Amino acid sequence: MELWTRRKFFVSSVVGGALAGAGRLFGRGLEIGETANAGIANGGAVAGSARPVMISSANGVNALGRGMEILKAGGDTLEAAVAAVTIVEDDPNDDSVGYGGLPNEEGVVELDASVMHGPTRRAGSVASVQKIKNVARLAKTVMERTNHVMIVGDGARRFGVAEGFEEMNLLTEHSRKIWLAWKAKTSFNWRPGIDSPEWKEYMAQLFDGDAEKIAYAEQRIAHPITGTINCLAVNAKGEVSGTTTTSGLSWKIPGRVGDSPIIGAGLYVDGDVGGAGSTGKGEENIKISGGHTIVEMMRKGMKPVDACLEALGRVARNYNGDKKKLATFHLFFYAVNKDGEYGSASLWKNTYARPKPARFGVHDGTEARLEICKPFFDEIGGDE
């Protein structure tokens, strides 16, 4: 049986030291990448960015407009962030979060989410939630309606039902077929027998001969995704909030929880400073408390993109800079400060769909667009 990988510096606390230290440790400088847009540096906006602004992982870019509408109307920053990701959670054609997210190894969709509200310094979180698609709003409800911060498993589901959330089957036909294909690829008992059609014929039958769907399914099988959206919002007054929502690592062991619902890892907001979040392999981020690390680096004066690179440096340091080990996963960080400066950095220069560059979403009040993340390693990597 083939083995399939899962989805896949500490240096000075000042910018110069971080860049120089990383260069010494790994034999390379961090001055990498190309300008994404005129007047905008690779990985983040120039100093003095106007507010309001919203940023997200790339899969949330088309929903940022809804959040920006709320900010421009004087609405709350957390409501804006949650409204944006809810659009993607509702989309059955998006298998990264919410309805239609790819399931665990038993074919069950389990969702996680967290929220943080900068103005009131509150937080809410849910994990391993089944049958409720809008877990970002559920996490917000935990924050608003209880004196808890985190509720998990069936308790979170029952809490949601009590608060009026609708229960539903989150596994779409699209995701179910990809799960069945994964089962067939990884388990002898779930693949065609010696008297059955071969693998290609099986896949053709499963996806009605659609070559594009077959290629997509095989990519998801070979490289299990950590489908996640992080979204951060800053209003005209400099108030900051954020949310991270996910269907987690596809084909995971039931009950596995990554960084998305972990306050201080997948999301952290301090109203005095700014906010940060992540997507990618959550286990690696949890070990360095990435969200909190980035906000603390910004508190010390780092720009958002440099703070993201500092966090990635700490991840790399955990493996002594061993690129062979680091190349087995992806990790992306996003950050914004209360002045509206923003940035994003990726462990590798590419996204999951090689060789496309890693990007993140930005809405500066005029339009939503994708910008290029600043890579820690200026080379192709991840999921090897």
Salt bridges, closest charged atoms under 4 A:
GLU2 OE2 - LYS185 NZ 3.90
GLU69 OE1 - ARG66 NH1 3.17
ASP76 OD1 - HIS117 NE2 2.67
GLU79 OE2 - ARG137 NH2 3.20
GLU79 OE1 - LYS140 NZ 3.36
ASP90 OD1 - LYS133 NZ 3.26
ASP95 OD2 - HIS174 NE2 3.37
ASP95 OD1 - ARG220 NH2 3.67
GLU144 OE2 - LYS140 NZ 2.60
ASP154 OD1 - ARG157 NE 2.56
ASP154 OD2 - ARG158 NH1 2.74
GLU163 OE1 - ARG145 NH1 2.55
GLU167 OE2 - ARG157 NH1 2.77
GLU173 OE2 - ARG176 NH2 2.67
ASP208 OD2 - LYS177 NZ 3.98
GLU239 OE2 - LYS237 NZ 3.74
ASP270 OD1 - ARG121 NH1 3.36
ASP270 OD2 - ARG299 NH2 2.71
ASP272 OD1 - ARG121 NH2 2.83
GLU283 OE1 - ARG256 NH2 2.88
GLU284 OE2 - LYS281 NZ 3.57
GLU284 OE1 - LYS287 NZ 3.10
GLU296 OE2 - HIS292 NE2 3.92
GLU296 OE2 - ARG299 NH2 2.79
GLU310 OE2 - ARG314 NE 2.96
GLU341 OE2 - LYS303 NZ 2.91
ASP364 OD2 - ARG369 NH1 3.09
GLU371 OE2 - ARG369 NE 2.96
ASP378 OD1 - LYS349 NZ 3.80
GLU379 OE2 - LYS323 NZ 2.80
ASP383 OD2 - ARG7 NH1 2.20
ASP383 OD2 - HIS330 NE2 3.46
GLU384 OE2 - ARG354 NH2 3.06
